[in-house]
């Protein structure tokens, strides 16, 4: 559909944020980017699960609006 899902595991960085909140190597980050039908809005939802440090998943949400700017293509490489 119109949703790109990115799952990240095996993170060796010990911090969840720039305030120094702990993050374990068990952390899993799922990012969901969804484009609206008219392509005027891109929604982002990030779900972070880290059982050693979080009682429940942390969910962050945001969006971007298309304001008439043209973005160049991005060449994504799969590793």
JOTAVEN-V465439 format. One line per field, one symbol per residue. phi: phi as a letter, one per 30 degrees, with the letter a starting at -180 (. if undefined). A space follows every 10 residues. Layout:
phi = ???
This chain:
phi = .cbccbccbh dcddcdbdcj ddbcdddbcc cbcbcdedhc bccbbcccca edbbdbdcbc baabcdcjdc cddcddccc
